[in-house]
Amino acid sequence: MSTISPDEMEARHSLAKRYLDSQRKAIIDEKIRGIRQAINLLIAEERKLIAESKALENRCVPC
């Protein structure tokens, strides 16, 4: 059984924390990209519907 010095343990914990933090950041960044993509799709759909609504509005007979 080998003994690990406190400095070595601290360095290992530091590396492990950096690794876990980078993994967490990657997950968060991926979720952000997904949300942004969904927003862009919704905006594109909204623009199409607005254009269609305006086209129909122009063809409507005044009530």
All heavy atoms as TSV, in Angstrom:
chain	resi	resn	atom	element	x	y	z
A	1	MET	N	N	0.854	-1.172	0.000
A	1	MET	CA	C	0.000	0.000	0.000
A	1	MET	C	C	0.901	1.237	0.000
A	1	MET	O	O	1.787	1.377	0.827
A	1	MET	CB	C	-0.888	-0.040	1.236
A	1	MET	CG	C	-1.790	1.141	1.359
A	1	MET	SD	S	-2.849	0.908	2.791
A	1	MET	CE	C	-4.184	1.889	2.305
A	2	SER	N	N	0.639	2.112	-0.943
A	2	SER	CA	C	1.447	3.328	-1.011
A	2	SER	C	C	0.700	4.470	-0.332
A	2	SER	O	O	-0.529	4.510	-0.311
A	2	SER	CB	C	1.745	3.691	-2.462
A	2	SER	OG	O	0.563	4.021	-3.126
A	3	THR	N	N	1.461	5.363	0.199
A	3	THR	CA	C	0.848	6.540	0.817
A	3	THR	C	C	1.009	7.719	-0.129
A	3	THR	O	O	2.033	7.864	-0.803
A	3	THR	CB	C	1.518	6.862	2.164
A	3	THR	OG1	O	2.901	7.101	1.941
A	3	THR	CG2	C	1.323	5.716	3.140
A	4	ILE	N	N	0.001	8.517	-0.181
A	4	ILE	CA	C	-0.001	9.689	-1.051
A	4	ILE	C	C	0.094	10.917	-0.169
A	4	ILE	O	O	-0.643	11.058	0.807
A	4	ILE	CB	C	-1.283	9.736	-1.903
A	4	ILE	CG1	C	-1.375	8.478	-2.770
A	4	ILE	CG2	C	-1.317	10.969	-2.770
A	4	ILE	CD1	C	-2.684	8.319	-3.481
A	5	SER	N	N	0.993	11.794	-0.545
A	5	SER	CA	C	1.193	12.992	0.272
A	5	SER	C	C	-0.038	13.900	0.172
A	5	SER	O	O	-0.784	13.854	-0.811
A	5	SER	CB	C	2.437	13.751	-0.199
A	5	SER	OG	O	2.193	14.352	-1.450
A	6	PRO	N	N	-0.251	14.729	1.182
A	6	PRO	CA	C	-1.385	15.669	1.144
A	6	PRO	C	C	-1.334	16.597	-0.068
A	6	PRO	O	O	-2.368	16.904	-0.655
A	6	PRO	CB	C	-1.238	16.454	2.448
A	6	PRO	CG	C	-0.472	15.557	3.365
A	6	PRO	CD	C	0.436	14.767	2.485
A	7	ASP	N	N	-0.123	17.000	-0.472
A	7	ASP	CA	C	0.006	17.860	-1.649
A	7	ASP	C	C	-0.444	17.134	-2.913
A	7	ASP	O	O	-1.129	17.707	-3.769
A	7	ASP	CB	C	1.450	18.339	-1.813
A	7	ASP	CG	C	1.863	19.335	-0.742
A	7	ASP	OD1	O	0.963	19.954	-0.122
A	7	ASP	OD2	O	3.081	19.497	-0.524
A	8	GLU	N	N	-0.069	15.862	-3.015
A	8	GLU	CA	C	-0.472	15.065	-4.170
A	8	GLU	C	C	-1.985	14.864	-4.182
A	8	GLU	O	O	-2.626	14.949	-5.227
A	8	GLU	CB	C	0.250	13.710	-4.153
A	8	GLU	CG	C	-0.136	12.771	-5.269
A	8	GLU	CD	C	0.284	13.240	-6.653
A	8	GLU	OE1	O	1.206	14.090	-6.754
A	8	GLU	OE2	O	-0.293	12.751	-7.636
A	9	MET	N	N	-2.573	14.596	-3.016
A	9	MET	CA	C	-4.029	14.434	-2.932
A	9	MET	C	C	-4.743	15.718	-3.335
A	9	MET	O	O	-5.738	15.691	-4.067
A	9	MET	CB	C	-4.447	14.034	-1.508
A	9	MET	CG	C	-4.217	12.583	-1.186
A	9	MET	SD	S	-5.081	11.454	-2.298
A	9	MET	CE	C	-6.746	11.699	-1.752
A	10	GLU	N	N	-4.215	16.837	-2.863
A	10	GLU	CA	C	-4.811	18.127	-3.212
A	10	GLU	C	C	-4.731	18.359	-4.720
A	10	GLU	O	O	-5.701	18.809	-5.341
A	10	GLU	CB	C	-4.101	19.254	-2.460
A	10	GLU	CG	C	-4.728	20.613	-2.693
A	10	GLU	CD	C	-4.046	21.717	-1.896
A	10	GLU	OE1	O	-3.414	21.408	-0.872
A	10	GLU	OE2	O	-4.159	22.865	-2.314
A	11	ALA	N	N	-3.603	18.036	-5.318
A	11	ALA	CA	C	-3.438	18.197	-6.762
A	11	ALA	C	C	-4.414	17.287	-7.516
A	11	ALA	O	O	-5.027	17.709	-8.503
A	11	ALA	CB	C	-2.001	17.892	-7.163
A	12	ARG	N	N	-4.573	16.065	-7.056
A	12	ARG	CA	C	-5.502	15.129	-7.700
A	12	ARG	C	C	-6.948	15.612	-7.581
A	12	ARG	O	O	-7.721	15.533	-8.541
A	12	ARG	CB	C	-5.372	13.729	-7.099
A	12	ARG	CG	C	-4.078	13.045	-7.465
A	12	ARG	CD	C	-4.028	11.649	-6.895
A	12	ARG	NE	N	-2.729	11.012	-7.140
A	12	ARG	CZ	C	-2.478	9.742	-6.906
A	12	ARG	NH1	N	-3.422	8.958	-6.409
A	12	ARG	NH2	N	-1.289	9.243	-7.149
A	13	HIS	N	N	-7.308	16.099	-6.405
A	13	HIS	CA	C	-8.662	16.626	-6.215
A	13	HIS	C	C	-8.896	17.845	-7.099
A	13	HIS	O	O	-9.983	18.012	-7.669
A	13	HIS	CB	C	-8.908	16.982	-4.748
A	13	HIS	CG	C	-9.138	15.804	-3.861
A	13	HIS	ND1	N	-10.202	14.941	-4.005
A	13	HIS	CD2	C	-8.418	15.325	-2.816
A	13	HIS	CE1	C	-10.132	13.982	-3.097
A	13	HIS	NE2	N	-9.053	14.196	-2.355
A	14	SER	N	N	-7.886	18.664	-7.215
A	14	SER	CA	C	-7.985	19.846	-8.065
A	14	SER	C	C	-8.197	19.440	-9.525
A	14	SER	O	O	-9.049	20.004	-10.226
A	14	SER	CB	C	-6.734	20.705	-7.918
A	14	SER	OG	O	-6.787	21.808	-8.777
A	15	LEU	N	N	-7.435	18.466	-9.987
A	15	LEU	CA	C	-7.594	17.989	-11.361
A	15	LEU	C	C	-8.968	17.361	-11.580
A	15	LEU	O	O	-9.605	17.575	-12.616
A	15	LEU	CB	C	-6.498	16.973	-11.696
A	15	LEU	CG	C	-5.112	17.534	-11.935
A	15	LEU	CD1	C	-4.101	16.394	-12.099
A	15	LEU	CD2	C	-5.090	18.426	-13.162
A	16	ALA	N	N	-9.419	16.593	-10.614
A	16	ALA	CA	C	-10.735	15.961	-10.723
A	16	ALA	C	C	-11.827	17.022	-10.780
A	16	ALA	O	O	-12.764	16.918	-11.585
A	16	ALA	CB	C	-10.964	15.017	-9.552
A	17	LYS	N	N	-11.707	18.055	-9.962
A	17	LYS	CA	C	-12.704	19.126	-9.966
A	17	LYS	C	C	-12.705	19.866	-11.300
A	17	LYS	O	O	-13.764	20.154	-11.854
A	17	LYS	CB	C	-12.451	20.099	-8.819
A	17	LYS	CG	C	-13.500	21.202	-8.741
A	17	LYS	CD	C	-13.340	22.047	-7.523
A	17	LYS	CE	C	-14.330	23.170	-7.396
A	17	LYS	NZ	N	-15.268	23.412	-8.446
A	18	ARG	N	N	-11.525	20.147	-11.832
A	18	ARG	CA	C	-11.441	20.816	-13.132
A	18	ARG	C	C	-12.077	19.966	-14.222
A	18	ARG	O	O	-12.787	20.471	-15.094
A	18	ARG	CB	C	-9.985	21.115	-13.491
A	18	ARG	CG	C	-9.444	22.324	-12.761
A	18	ARG	CD	C	-8.015	22.689	-13.087
A	18	ARG	NE	N	-7.573	22.363	-14.419
A	18	ARG	CZ	C	-6.311	22.145	-14.765
A	18	ARG	NH1	N	-5.363	22.211	-13.861
A	18	ARG	NH2	N	-5.986	21.863	-16.015
A	19	TYR	N	N	-11.843	18.656	-14.172
A	19	TYR	CA	C	-12.422	17.742	-15.153
A	19	TYR	C	C	-13.949	17.743	-15.048
A	19	TYR	O	O	-14.653	17.874	-16.063
A	19	TYR	CB	C	-11.882	16.327	-14.955
A	19	TYR	CG	C	-12.567	15.309	-15.825
A	19	TYR	CD1	C	-12.262	15.194	-17.170
A	19	TYR	CD2	C	-13.544	14.465	-15.290
A	19	TYR	CE1	C	-12.911	14.268	-17.975
A	19	TYR	CE2	C	-14.194	13.540	-16.087
A	19	TYR	CZ	C	-13.869	13.441	-17.425
A	19	TYR	OH	O	-14.521	12.520	-18.217
A	20	LEU	N	N	-14.462	17.594	-13.842
A	20	LEU	CA	C	-15.911	17.575	-13.651
A	20	LEU	C	C	-16.544	18.915	-14.045
A	20	LEU	O	O	-17.620	18.940	-14.643
A	20	LEU	CB	C	-16.244	17.223	-12.201
A	20	LEU	CG	C	-15.883	15.798	-11.777
A	20	LEU	CD1	C	-16.127	15.606	-10.279
A	20	LEU	CD2	C	-16.665	14.773	-12.592
A	21	ASP	N	N	-15.868	20.003	-13.715
A	21	ASP	CA	C	-16.370	21.326	-14.104
A	21	ASP	C	C	-16.413	21.465	-15.628
A	21	ASP	O	O	-17.369	22.015	-16.175
A	21	ASP	CB	C	-15.510	22.433	-13.499
A	21	ASP	CG	C	-15.710	22.602	-12.004
A	21	ASP	OD1	O	-16.664	22.000	-11.448
A	21	ASP	OD2	O	-14.909	23.329	-11.383
A	22	SER	N	N	-15.402	20.971	-16.310
A	22	SER	CA	C	-15.384	21.074	-17.769
A	22	SER	C	C	-16.469	20.201	-18.390
A	22	SER	O	O	-17.087	20.586	-19.385
A	22	SER	CB	C	-14.011	20.720	-18.337
A	22	SER	OG	O	-13.728	19.353	-18.154
A	23	GLN	N	N	-16.724	19.044	-17.794
A	23	GLN	CA	C	-17.809	18.180	-18.266
A	23	GLN	C	C	-19.163	18.867	-18.074
A	23	GLN	O	O	-20.013	18.833	-18.957
A	23	GLN	CB	C	-17.801	16.832	-17.538
A	23	GLN	CG	C	-16.604	15.978	-17.838
A	23	GLN	CD	C	-16.630	15.423	-19.256
A	23	GLN	OE1	O	-17.057	16.069	-20.196
A	23	GLN	NE2	N	-16.154	14.216	-19.400
A	24	ARG	N	N	-19.342	19.474	-16.924
A	24	ARG	CA	C	-20.597	20.184	-16.624
A	24	ARG	C	C	-20.785	21.354	-17.597
A	24	ARG	O	O	-21.865	21.576	-18.107
A	24	ARG	CB	C	-20.560	20.688	-15.175
A	24	ARG	CG	C	-21.740	21.519	-14.771
A	24	ARG	CD	C	-22.827	20.671	-14.170
A	24	ARG	NE	N	-23.873	21.548	-13.668
A	24	ARG	CZ	C	-25.117	21.497	-14.109
A	24	ARG	NH1	N	-25.474	20.600	-14.993
A	24	ARG	NH2	N	-26.021	22.319	-13.631
A	25	LYS	N	N	-19.695	22.088	-17.870
A	25	LYS	CA	C	-19.766	23.211	-18.799
A	25	LYS	C	C	-20.142	22.734	-20.189
A	25	LYS	O	O	-20.950	23.365	-20.879
A	25	LYS	CB	C	-18.446	23.961	-18.842
A	25	LYS	CG	C	-18.503	25.200	-19.733
A	25	LYS	CD	C	-17.180	25.908	-19.791
A	25	LYS	CE	C	-17.200	27.148	-20.641
A	25	LYS	NZ	N	-18.003	27.135	-21.838
A	26	ALA	N	N	-19.590	21.620	-20.627
A	26	ALA	CA	C	-19.909	21.072	-21.947
A	26	ALA	C	C	-21.394	20.721	-22.041
A	26	ALA	O	O	-22.042	20.994	-23.062
A	26	ALA	CB	C	-19.044	19.852	-22.233
A	27	ILE	N	N	-21.942	20.140	-20.989
A	27	ILE	CA	C	-23.368	19.799	-20.968
A	27	ILE	C	C	-24.221	21.062	-21.031
A	27	ILE	O	O	-25.188	21.134	-21.789
A	27	ILE	CB	C	-23.703	18.960	-19.714
A	27	ILE	CG1	C	-23.064	17.577	-19.833
A	27	ILE	CG2	C	-25.205	18.855	-19.496
A	27	ILE	CD1	C	-23.083	16.769	-18.542
A	28	ILE	N	N	-23.862	22.060	-20.246
A	28	ILE	CA	C	-24.607	23.316	-20.230
A	28	ILE	C	C	-24.538	23.988	-21.596
A	28	ILE	O	O	-25.555	24.456	-22.124
A	28	ILE	CB	C	-24.086	24.250	-19.116
A	28	ILE	CG1	C	-24.471	23.678	-17.750
A	28	ILE	CG2	C	-24.609	25.666	-19.292
A	28	ILE	CD1	C	-23.809	24.370	-16.576
A	29	ASP	N	N	-23.343	24.037	-22.186
A	29	ASP	CA	C	-23.189	24.666	-23.504
A	29	ASP	C	C	-24.013	23.948	-24.565
A	29	ASP	O	O	-24.593	24.581	-25.446
A	29	ASP	CB	C	-21.719	24.711	-23.907
A	29	ASP	CG	C	-20.910	25.697	-23.085
A	29	ASP	OD1	O	-21.511	26.529	-22.363
A	29	ASP	OD2	O	-19.665	25.636	-23.144
A	30	GLU	N	N	-24.091	22.627	-24.484
A	30	GLU	CA	C	-24.904	21.861	-25.428
A	30	GLU	C	C	-26.390	22.196	-25.256
A	30	GLU	O	O	-27.114	22.354	-26.242
A	30	GLU	CB	C	-24.674	20.373	-25.215
A	30	GLU	CG	C	-25.386	19.501	-26.222
A	30	GLU	CD	C	-25.077	18.027	-26.047
A	30	GLU	OE1	O	-24.089	17.701	-25.361
A	30	GLU	OE2	O	-25.816	17.212	-26.599
A	31	LYS	N	N	-26.834	22.324	-24.019
A	31	LYS	CA	C	-28.227	22.694	-23.769
A	31	LYS	C	C	-28.519	24.095	-24.291
A	31	LYS	O	O	-29.580	24.342	-24.864
A	31	LYS	CB	C	-28.541	22.616	-22.271
A	31	LYS	CG	C	-28.643	21.208	-21.752
A	31	LYS	CD	C	-28.953	21.186	-20.264
A	31	LYS	CE	C	-29.060	19.774	-19.738
A	31	LYS	NZ	N	-29.401	19.744	-18.305
A	32	ILE	N	N	-27.578	25.006	-24.118
A	32	ILE	CA	C	-27.742	26.375	-24.613
A	32	ILE	C	C	-27.891	26.360	-26.133
A	32	ILE	O	O	-28.764	27.039	-26.687
A	32	ILE	CB	C	-26.561	27.264	-24.181
A	32	ILE	CG1	C	-26.621	27.528	-22.673
A	32	ILE	CG2	C	-26.540	28.583	-24.951
A	32	ILE	CD1	C	-25.358	28.159	-22.106
A	33	ARG	N	N	-27.041	25.593	-26.822
A	33	ARG	CA	C	-27.138	25.505	-28.280
A	33	ARG	C	C	-28.496	24.937	-28.703
A	33	ARG	O	O	-29.103	25.406	-29.667
A	33	ARG	CB	C	-26.009	24.644	-28.845
A	33	ARG	CG	C	-24.675	25.368	-28.900
A	33	ARG	CD	C	-23.631	24.574	-29.678
A	33	ARG	NE	N	-23.336	23.270	-29.093
A	33	ARG	CZ	C	-22.475	23.063	-28.106
A	33	ARG	NH1	N	-21.814	24.071	-27.588
A	33	ARG	NH2	N	-22.269	21.855	-27.635
A	34	GLY	N	N	-28.980	23.937	-27.993
A	34	GLY	CA	C	-30.285	23.350	-28.304
A	34	GLY	C	C	-31.414	24.343	-28.112
A	34	GLY	O	O	-32.329	24.428	-28.946
A	35	ILE	N	N	-31.358	25.093	-27.035
A	35	ILE	CA	C	-32.386	26.109	-26.772
A	35	ILE	C	C	-32.351	27.175	-27.855
A	35	ILE	O	O	-33.389	27.593	-28.377
A	35	ILE	CB	C	-32.193	26.729	-25.371
A	35	ILE	CG1	C	-32.544	25.699	-24.295
A	35	ILE	CG2	C	-33.019	28.001	-25.208
A	35	ILE	CD1	C	-32.137	26.099	-22.886
A	36	ARG	N	N	-31.142	27.625	-28.219
A	36	ARG	CA	C	-30.996	28.647	-29.260
A	36	ARG	C	C	-31.547	28.138	-30.582
A	36	ARG	O	O	-32.224	28.857	-31.308
A	36	ARG	CB	C	-29.526	29.057	-29.399
A	36	ARG	CG	C	-29.232	30.051	-30.496
A	36	ARG	CD	C	-30.028	31.324	-30.465
A	36	ARG	NE	N	-29.960	31.991	-29.194
A	36	ARG	CZ	C	-30.805	32.946	-28.814
A	36	ARG	NH1	N	-31.768	33.351	-29.619
A	36	ARG	NH2	N	-30.695	33.507	-27.643
A	37	GLN	N	N	-31.282	26.879	-30.915
A	37	GLN	CA	C	-31.786	26.304	-32.155
A	37	GLN	C	C	-33.313	26.251	-32.134
A	37	GLN	O	O	-33.968	26.582	-33.125
A	37	GLN	CB	C	-31.208	24.908	-32.374
A	37	GLN	CG	C	-31.588	24.297	-33.699
A	37	GLN	CD	C	-30.909	22.965	-33.931
A	37	GLN	OE1	O	-30.393	22.350	-32.999
A	37	GLN	NE2	N	-30.909	22.504	-35.153
A	38	ALA	N	N	-33.894	25.858	-31.017
A	38	ALA	CA	C	-35.350	25.812	-30.897
A	38	ALA	C	C	-35.951	27.209	-31.039
A	38	ALA	O	O	-36.967	27.397	-31.722
A	38	ALA	CB	C	-35.745	25.195	-29.553
A	39	ILE	N	N	-35.319	28.194	-30.417
A	39	ILE	CA	C	-35.800	29.572	-30.523
A	39	ILE	C	C	-35.767	30.032	-31.975
A	39	ILE	O	O	-36.726	30.637	-32.470
A	39	ILE	CB	C	-34.965	30.510	-29.621
A	39	ILE	CG1	C	-35.280	30.239	-28.148
A	39	ILE	CG2	C	-35.201	31.974	-29.968
A	39	ILE	CD1	C	-34.320	30.904	-27.175
A	40	ASN	N	N	-34.665	29.748	-32.673
A	40	ASN	CA	C	-34.553	30.166	-34.074
A	40	ASN	C	C	-35.618	29.503	-34.943
A	40	ASN	O	O	-36.173	30.146	-35.842
A	40	ASN	CB	C	-33.153	29.866	-34.606
A	40	ASN	CG	C	-32.111	30.779	-34.009
A	40	ASN	OD1	O	-32.425	31.871	-33.535
A	40	ASN	ND2	N	-30.867	30.348	-34.023
A	41	LEU	N	N	-35.911	28.233	-34.683
A	41	LEU	CA	C	-36.974	27.557	-35.430
A	41	LEU	C	C	-38.334	28.189	-35.149
A	41	LEU	O	O	-39.144	28.382	-36.069
A	41	LEU	CB	C	-37.002	26.069	-35.082
A	41	LEU	CG	C	-35.823	25.239	-35.595
A	41	LEU	CD1	C	-35.856	23.839	-34.991
A	41	LEU	CD2	C	-35.844	25.162	-37.111
A	42	LEU	N	N	-38.586	28.530	-33.901
A	42	LEU	CA	C	-39.853	29.166	-33.554
A	42	LEU	C	C	-39.976	30.548	-34.183
A	42	LEU	O	O	-41.050	30.929	-34.667
A	42	LEU	CB	C	-40.000	29.259	-32.028
A	42	LEU	CG	C	-40.245	27.931	-31.311
A	42	LEU	CD1	C	-40.125	28.123	-29.798
A	42	LEU	CD2	C	-41.603	27.368	-31.677
A	43	ILE	N	N	-38.896	31.298	-34.203
A	43	ILE	CA	C	-38.919	32.626	-34.818
A	43	ILE	C	C	-39.194	32.510	-36.319
A	43	ILE	O	O	-39.990	33.279	-36.872
A	43	ILE	CB	C	-37.598	33.383	-34.544
A	43	ILE	CG1	C	-37.532	33.786	-33.071
A	43	ILE	CG2	C	-37.461	34.609	-35.441
A	43	ILE	CD1	C	-36.180	34.335	-32.631
A	44	ALA	N	N	-38.559	31.553	-36.972
A	44	ALA	CA	C	-38.795	31.343	-38.403
A	44	ALA	C	C	-40.255	30.983	-38.657
A	44	ALA	O	O	-40.881	31.495	-39.601
A	44	ALA	CB	C	-37.867	30.261	-38.941
A	45	GLU	N	N	-40.817	30.117	-37.840
A	45	GLU	CA	C	-42.227	29.738	-37.984
A	45	GLU	C	C	-43.135	30.937	-37.732
A	45	GLU	O	O	-44.123	31.148	-38.440
A	45	GLU	CB	C	-42.570	28.589	-37.031
A	45	GLU	CG	C	-43.980	28.065	-37.172
A	45	GLU	CD	C	-44.266	27.419	-38.522
A	45	GLU	OE1	O	-43.328	27.001	-39.220
A	45	GLU	OE2	O	-45.460	27.346	-38.887
A	46	GLU	N	N	-42.799	31.734	-36.723
A	46	GLU	CA	C	-43.584	32.933	-36.425
A	46	GLU	C	C	-43.587	33.880	-37.625
A	46	GLU	O	O	-44.632	34.421	-37.992
A	46	GLU	CB	C	-43.012	33.650	-35.205
A	46	GLU	CG	C	-43.747	34.943	-34.871
A	46	GLU	CD	C	-43.007	35.808	-33.861
A	46	GLU	OE1	O	-41.758	35.767	-33.833
A	46	GLU	OE2	O	-43.691	36.533	-33.129
A	47	ARG	N	N	-42.447	34.086	-38.235
A	47	ARG	CA	C	-42.355	34.985	-39.395
A	47	ARG	C	C	-43.211	34.493	-40.552
A	47	ARG	O	O	-43.879	35.287	-41.227
A	47	ARG	CB	C	-40.900	35.137	-39.830
A	47	ARG	CG	C	-40.097	35.976	-38.872
A	47	ARG	CD	C	-38.651	36.097	-39.310
A	47	ARG	NE	N	-37.920	36.921	-38.342
A	47	ARG	CZ	C	-36.623	36.853	-38.134
A	47	ARG	NH1	N	-35.886	36.001	-38.834
A	47	ARG	NH2	N	-36.051	37.626	-37.248
A	48	LYS	N	N	-43.204	33.175	-40.792
A	48	LYS	CA	C	-44.052	32.629	-41.861
A	48	LYS	C	C	-45.527	32.857	-41.555
A	48	LYS	O	O	-46.293	33.248	-42.434
A	48	LYS	CB	C	-43.777	31.134	-42.037
A	48	LYS	CG	C	-42.455	30.833	-42.698
A	48	LYS	CD	C	-42.300	29.396	-43.154
A	48	LYS	CE	C	-42.549	28.383	-42.084
A	48	LYS	NZ	N	-42.187	27.011	-42.450
A	49	LEU	N	N	-45.915	32.637	-40.313
A	49	LEU	CA	C	-47.319	32.818	-39.941
A	49	LEU	C	C	-47.734	34.283	-40.010
A	49	LEU	O	O	-48.857	34.598	-40.431
A	49	LEU	CB	C	-47.572	32.246	-38.547
A	49	LEU	CG	C	-47.480	30.717	-38.441
A	49	LEU	CD1	C	-47.562	30.289	-36.980
A	49	LEU	CD2	C	-48.565	30.055	-39.265
A	50	ILE	N	N	-46.855	35.171	-39.599
A	50	ILE	CA	C	-47.158	36.609	-39.686
A	50	ILE	C	C	-47.354	37.010	-41.142
A	50	ILE	O	O	-48.295	37.742	-41.477
A	50	ILE	CB	C	-46.046	37.443	-39.015
A	50	ILE	CG1	C	-46.124	37.289	-37.488
A	50	ILE	CG2	C	-46.162	38.919	-39.401
A	50	ILE	CD1	C	-44.939	37.894	-36.744
A	51	ALA	N	N	-46.480	36.532	-42.032
A	51	ALA	CA	C	-46.607	36.846	-43.458
A	51	ALA	C	C	-47.926	36.301	-44.008
A	51	ALA	O	O	-48.628	36.992	-44.761
A	51	ALA	CB	C	-45.429	36.279	-44.227
A	52	GLU	N	N	-48.273	35.088	-43.627
A	52	GLU	CA	C	-49.534	34.504	-44.091
A	52	GLU	C	C	-50.725	35.290	-43.546
A	52	GLU	O	O	-51.697	35.550	-44.264
A	52	GLU	CB	C	-49.621	33.046	-43.664
A	52	GLU	CG	C	-50.850	32.327	-44.192
A	52	GLU	CD	C	-50.901	30.856	-43.797
A	52	GLU	OE1	O	-49.910	30.339	-43.260
A	52	GLU	OE2	O	-51.950	30.238	-44.022
A	53	SER	N	N	-50.668	35.684	-42.302
A	53	SER	CA	C	-51.741	36.459	-41.683
A	53	SER	C	C	-51.920	37.792	-42.400
A	53	SER	O	O	-53.054	38.215	-42.678
A	53	SER	CB	C	-51.435	36.689	-40.207
A	53	SER	OG	O	-52.412	37.498	-39.608
A	54	LYS	N	N	-50.814	38.469	-42.727
A	54	LYS	CA	C	-50.897	39.752	-43.426
A	54	LYS	C	C	-51.460	39.574	-44.826
A	54	LYS	O	O	-52.249	40.395	-45.292
A	54	LYS	CB	C	-49.527	40.418	-43.488
A	54	LYS	CG	C	-49.100	41.001	-42.174
A	54	LYS	CD	C	-47.744	41.676	-42.270
A	54	LYS	CE	C	-47.346	42.230	-40.911
A	54	LYS	NZ	N	-46.031	42.887	-40.954
A	55	ALA	N	N	-51.079	38.491	-45.494
A	55	ALA	CA	C	-51.603	38.223	-46.831
A	55	ALA	C	C	-53.108	37.998	-46.775
A	55	ALA	O	O	-53.856	38.493	-47.624
A	55	ALA	CB	C	-50.901	37.018	-47.444
A	56	LEU	N	N	-53.563	37.266	-45.778
A	56	LEU	CA	C	-54.996	37.025	-45.632
A	56	LEU	C	C	-55.729	38.304	-45.232
A	56	LEU	O	O	-56.844	38.546	-45.681
A	56	LEU	CB	C	-55.238	35.927	-44.589
A	56	LEU	CG	C	-54.807	34.529	-45.008
A	56	LEU	CD1	C	-54.899	33.584	-43.823
A	56	LEU	CD2	C	-55.628	34.027	-46.181
A	57	GLU	N	N	-55.094	39.123	-44.433
A	57	GLU	CA	C	-55.692	40.380	-43.998
A	57	GLU	C	C	-55.940	41.290	-45.200
A	57	GLU	O	O	-56.964	41.970	-45.273
A	57	GLU	CB	C	-54.770	41.064	-43.007
A	57	GLU	CG	C	-55.305	42.322	-42.373
A	57	GLU	CD	C	-54.317	42.886	-41.365
A	57	GLU	OE1	O	-54.097	42.215	-40.334
A	57	GLU	OE2	O	-53.760	43.956	-41.624
A	58	ASN	N	N	-55.020	41.297	-46.116
A	58	ASN	CA	C	-55.138	42.138	-47.313
A	58	ASN	C	C	-56.254	41.670	-48.232
A	58	ASN	O	O	-56.787	42.444	-49.018
A	58	ASN	CB	C	-53.815	42.198	-48.076
A	58	ASN	CG	C	-52.747	42.922	-47.285
A	58	ASN	OD1	O	-53.052	43.733	-46.427
A	58	ASN	ND2	N	-51.494	42.614	-47.584
A	59	ARG	N	N	-56.613	40.392	-48.158
A	59	ARG	CA	C	-57.667	39.836	-49.016
A	59	ARG	C	C	-59.038	39.861	-48.352
A	59	ARG	O	O	-60.028	39.597	-49.005
A	59	ARG	CB	C	-57.327	38.399	-49.410
A	59	ARG	CG	C	-56.073	38.318	-50.268
A	59	ARG	CD	C	-55.871	36.981	-50.876
A	59	ARG	NE	N	-56.053	35.864	-49.943
A	59	ARG	CZ	C	-55.648	34.639	-50.168
A	59	ARG	NH1	N	-55.036	34.344	-51.294
A	59	ARG	NH2	N	-55.848	33.681	-49.291
A	60	CYS	N	N	-59.085	40.163	-47.079
A	60	CYS	CA	C	-60.358	40.148	-46.361
A	60	CYS	C	C	-61.217	41.333	-46.806
A	60	CYS	O	O	-60.736	42.434	-47.052
A	60	CYS	CB	C	-60.138	40.242	-44.849
A	60	CYS	SG	S	-59.534	38.717	-44.128
A	61	VAL	N	N	-62.527	41.071	-46.864
A	61	VAL	CA	C	-63.488	42.125	-47.172
A	61	VAL	C	C	-63.834	42.816	-45.861
A	61	VAL	O	O	-64.073	42.151	-44.849
A	61	VAL	CB	C	-64.751	41.516	-47.803
A	61	VAL	CG1	C	-65.797	42.576	-48.071
A	61	VAL	CG2	C	-64.396	40.733	-49.052
A	62	PRO	N	N	-63.854	44.149	-45.847
A	62	PRO	CA	C	-64.224	44.840	-44.601
A	62	PRO	C	C	-65.590	44.402	-44.100
A	62	PRO	O	O	-66.514	44.234	-44.896
A	62	PRO	CB	C	-64.229	46.317	-44.982
A	62	PRO	CG	C	-63.441	46.394	-46.248
A	62	PRO	CD	C	-63.563	45.073	-46.918
A	63	CYS	N	N	-65.696	44.197	-42.845
A	63	CYS	CA	C	-66.953	43.719	-42.256
A	63	CYS	C	C	-67.904	44.859	-42.027
A	63	CYS	O	O	-67.611	45.920	-41.694
A	63	CYS	CB	C	-66.690	42.997	-40.935
A	63	CYS	SG	S	-65.691	41.527	-41.160
